[in-house]
Amino acid sequence: MAKTNQKKMNGNEVQQAIDKIATDIFESLIPEQEQRRIFGQTLQLLANGCPVPPDEIAIRLQVLTDKVISTLRGFGAEFDKDGNVLGVGLTLVPTPHVYKVDGRKLYTWCAADALLFPVMLNHTAYIESPDPVTGEKIRVGVTPDRVVEIEPKSAVVSWVKNVDATNIRGSGCCHVHFFSSPETASRWIEKHPDKMFYPANDVYQAMKHIILNKYGDMTVRQERICC
């Protein structure tokens, strides 16, 4: 069994570590309020489980379609052959992180996204994601206010120390996973020494604090729209 050599951090230290990376990402990719509104509106529409035409986002926000597309491309968004948005953090394209909301099966790019989006979108989500070391399923229930269930209770989330904003998914998202315990996370970090891990609930609380205190303009009320 791998030893857990990582220094235990208190809630404030976890908050500071996560705040640094999350703020770097948001300030690099969506520094303008209009861009943050585009990001939030896109997530809102993707949560309905349908590809999203950029024109629809533009009409809803009364901005140029080109602005919508350039903002989302800067974030590494996924598009289908017709130019509709398939994903930007929350995605219709399968990943290891299953995100279930109101009976719809969606996915997220990373574990942190899965914990963050219930706060941004004001809904309850149920997450299933495999430990990349053992394959054990981690199951998490998240509301806009708190983590209501997590199994196993020892679950942690890996985190990056640095991120390349020009390749947010490759340098960040692809390294942010759920693990069933600190021990399995430590085994993974032996091969990824520039990474950290924190208790899943601490990551949720840190992300919630960042959104509500810094980026409330990305938080939108969910509206159900048929495909």
JOTA-V494536 format. One record per pair of residues at least 12 apart in sequence whose C-alpha atoms are under 10 Angstrom apart, sorted by the first residue. I is the first residue (numbers start at 1). GAP is how many residues later the second one is. Records with the same first field share a line. If there is no record, write none. Layout:
I: GAP + GAP
This chain:
1: 182 + 183 + 185 + 186
2: 180 + 181 + 182 + 183 + 184 + 185 + 186 + 187 + 188
3: 179 + 180 + 181 + 182 + 183 + 184 + 187
4: 177 + 178 + 179 + 180 + 181 + 182 + 183 + 185
5: 177 + 178 + 181
6: 176 + 180 + 183 + 190 + 191 + 192
7: 189
8: 189 + 190
9: 189 + 190
10: 188 + 192
11: 187 + 188 + 190 + 191 + 192 + 194 + 195
12: 190 + 194
13: 193
14: 183 + 184 + 185 + 188 + 189 + 191 + 192
15: 187 + 188 + 189 + 190 + 191 + 192 + 194 + 195
16: 190 + 194
17: 142 + 143 + 144 + 179 + 186 + 189
18: 94 + 141 + 142 + 143 + 180 + 184 + 185 + 188 + 189 + 192
19: 187 + 188 + 190 + 191 + 192
20: 141 + 142 + 190
21: 138 + 139 + 140 + 141 + 142 + 144 + 151
22: 141 + 184 + 185 + 188 + 189
23: 187 + 188 + 191 + 192
24: 138 + 139 + 140 + 141
25: 50 + 138 + 139 + 140 + 141 + 143 + 147
26: 49 + 139 + 189
27: 138
28: 46 + 47 + 136 + 137 + 138
29: 42 + 43 + 44 + 45 + 46 + 47 + 136 + 137 + 139
30: 41 + 42 + 44 + 45
33: 182 + 183 + 184 + 185
34: 27 + 29 + 33 + 34 + 37 + 183 + 184
35: 28 + 32 + 33 + 35 + 36 + 37 + 182 + 183
36: 35 + 179 + 180 + 181 + 182 + 183
37: 20 + 24 + 31 + 178 + 179 + 180 + 181 + 182 + 183
38: 16 + 19 + 20 + 22 + 23 + 25 + 29 + 30 + 31 + 33 + 34 + 179 + 180
39: 18 + 29 + 32 + 33 + 36 + 49 + 50 + 178 + 179 + 180
40: 17 + 77 + 80 + 81 + 176 + 177 + 178 + 179 + 180 + 181
41: 15 + 16 + 17 + 19 + 20 + 80 + 177 + 178 + 179 + 180 + 181
42: 12 + 14 + 15 + 16 + 26 + 30 + 43 + 44 + 45 + 46 + 48
43: 42 + 44 + 45 + 46 + 47 + 48 + 74 + 77 + 78 + 175 + 176 + 177 + 179
44: 13 + 46 + 73 + 76 + 77 + 78 + 174 + 175 + 176 + 177 + 178 + 179 + 180 + 181
45: 12 + 40 + 76 + 177 + 178 + 179 + 180 + 181 + 182
46: 39 + 40 + 41 + 42 + 43 + 44 + 45 + 46 + 60 + 179
47: 40 + 43 + 44 + 45 + 52 + 53 + 54 + 55 + 57 + 58 + 59 + 60 + 70 + 74 + 76 + 175 + 176 + 177 + 178
48: 44 + 53 + 54 + 56 + 57 + 58 + 174 + 175 + 176 + 177 + 178 + 179
49: 37 + 41 + 42 + 43 + 52 + 55 + 56 + 57 + 58 + 175 + 176 + 177 + 178
50: 34 + 35 + 36 + 37 + 41 + 42 + 56 + 175 + 176 + 177
51: 27 + 28 + 29 + 31 + 32 + 33 + 34 + 35 + 36 + 40 + 41 + 176
52: 27 + 28 + 31 + 32 + 33 + 34 + 35 + 175
53: 12 + 16 + 26 + 27 + 29 + 30 + 31 + 32 + 33
54: 12 + 13 + 14 + 15 + 18 + 25 + 29 + 30 + 31
55: 13 + 14 + 29
56: 12 + 28
57: 12
69: 14 + 15 + 16
72: 13 + 15 + 16
73: 12 + 15
74: 91 + 92 + 93 + 94
75: 13 + 14 + 90 + 91 + 92 + 93 + 94
76: 12 + 13 + 89 + 90 + 91 + 92 + 93 + 94
77: 12 + 13 + 14 + 92
78: 13 + 14 + 15
79: 14
87: 19 + 20 + 21 + 22
88: 20 + 21 + 81
89: 18 + 19 + 20 + 21 + 23 + 24 + 25 + 28 + 80 + 84
90: 16 + 17 + 18 + 19 + 20 + 23 + 24 + 27
91: 14 + 15 + 16 + 17 + 18
92: 13 + 14 + 15 + 16
93: 13 + 14 + 15 + 16
94: 12 + 13 + 14 + 15
95: 12 + 13 + 14 + 15 + 34
96: 12 + 13 + 14 + 15 + 32 + 33 + 34 + 35 + 36 + 81 + 82
97: 12 + 13 + 14 + 16 + 17 + 30 + 31 + 32 + 33 + 41 + 80 + 81
98: 12 + 13 + 16 + 27 + 28 + 29 + 30 + 31 + 32 + 41
99: 12 + 14 + 15 + 16 + 18 + 26 + 27 + 28 + 29 + 30 + 41 + 42
100: 14 + 24 + 25 + 26 + 27 + 28 + 41
101: 17 + 22 + 23 + 24 + 25 + 26
102: 21 + 22 + 23 + 24
103: 22 + 23
104: 21
105: 20 + 21 + 22
106: 19 + 21
107: 20 + 21 + 22
108: 19 + 65
109: 60 + 63 + 64 + 65 + 66 + 67 + 68
110: 19 + 47 + 48 + 59 + 62 + 63 + 64 + 65 + 66 + 67 + 68
111: 16 + 17 + 18 + 45 + 46 + 47 + 48 + 62 + 63 + 64 + 65 + 66 + 67 + 68 + 89 + 92 + 93
112: 45 + 46 + 47 + 61 + 64 + 65 + 66 + 88 + 91 + 92 + 95
113: 60 + 63 + 91 + 94
114: 12 + 13 + 14 + 15 + 26 + 27 + 28 + 90
115: 12 + 25 + 26 + 27 + 28 + 29 + 31 + 32 + 85 + 86 + 88 + 89 + 90 + 92 + 93
116: 26 + 27 + 28 + 87 + 88 + 89 + 90 + 91 + 92 + 94 + 95
117: 25 + 26 + 27 + 87 + 90 + 91 + 94 + 102
118: 23 + 24 + 25 + 26 + 27 + 28 + 29 + 86 + 90 + 101
119: 23 + 24 + 25 + 26 + 27 + 85 + 88 + 89 + 90 + 92 + 93 + 100 + 101
120: 24 + 87 + 88 + 91 + 92 + 95 + 96 + 97 + 98 + 99 + 100 + 101 + 102
121: 22 + 23 + 97 + 98 + 99 + 100 + 101 + 102
122: 21 + 22 + 23 + 97 + 98 + 99 + 100
123: 19 + 20 + 21 + 22 + 98 + 99
124: 17 + 18 + 19 + 20 + 21 + 22 + 23 + 24
125: 15 + 16 + 17 + 18 + 19 + 22
126: 13 + 14 + 15 + 16 + 17 + 22 + 23 + 24
127: 12 + 13 + 14 + 15 + 23
128: 12 + 13 + 23 + 50
129: 48 + 49 + 50 + 51
130: 47 + 48 + 49 + 50
131: 24 + 25 + 26 + 46 + 47 + 48 + 49 + 50 + 53 + 54 + 57
132: 45 + 46 + 47 + 48 + 52 + 53 + 56
133: 46 + 47 + 51 + 52 + 53 + 54 + 55
134: 45 + 46 + 50
135: 44 + 45
136: 16 + 42 + 43 + 44
137: 14 + 15 + 41 + 42 + 43
138: 12 + 13 + 14 + 15 + 16 + 17 + 18 + 40 + 41 + 42 + 43
139: 12 + 13 + 14 + 16 + 39 + 41
140: 12 + 13 + 15 + 38 + 60 + 61
142: 59 + 62
144: 64
145: 59 + 60 + 63
146: 55 + 58 + 59 + 62
147: 53 + 54 + 55 + 57 + 58
148: 53
149: 52
150: 50 + 51
151: 29
152: 27 + 28 + 29
153: 27 + 28 + 46 + 47 + 48
154: 25 + 26 + 27 + 28 + 29 + 45 + 46
155: 23 + 24 + 25 + 26 + 27 + 28 + 29 + 30 + 42 + 43 + 44 + 45 + 46
156: 21 + 22 + 23 + 24 + 25 + 26 + 27 + 28 + 29 + 41 + 42 + 43 + 44 + 45 + 46 + 47
157: 18 + 19 + 20 + 21 + 22 + 23 + 24 + 25 + 28 + 39 + 40 + 41 + 42 + 43 + 44 + 45 + 46 + 47
158: 17 + 18 + 19 + 20 + 21 + 24 + 27 + 28 + 30 + 31 + 37 + 38 + 39 + 40 + 41 + 42 + 45
159: 13 + 14 + 16 + 17 + 18 + 19 + 35 + 36 + 37 + 38 + 39 + 44
160: 12 + 13 + 14 + 15 + 16 + 32 + 33 + 34 + 35 + 36 + 37
161: 32 + 33 + 34 + 35
162: 32 + 33
175: 17 + 20 + 21
176: 19 + 20 + 21
177: 20
178: 19 + 20 + 21 + 22
179: 18 + 19 + 20 + 21
180: 20
181: 16 + 18
182: 15 + 16 + 17
185: 12 + 13
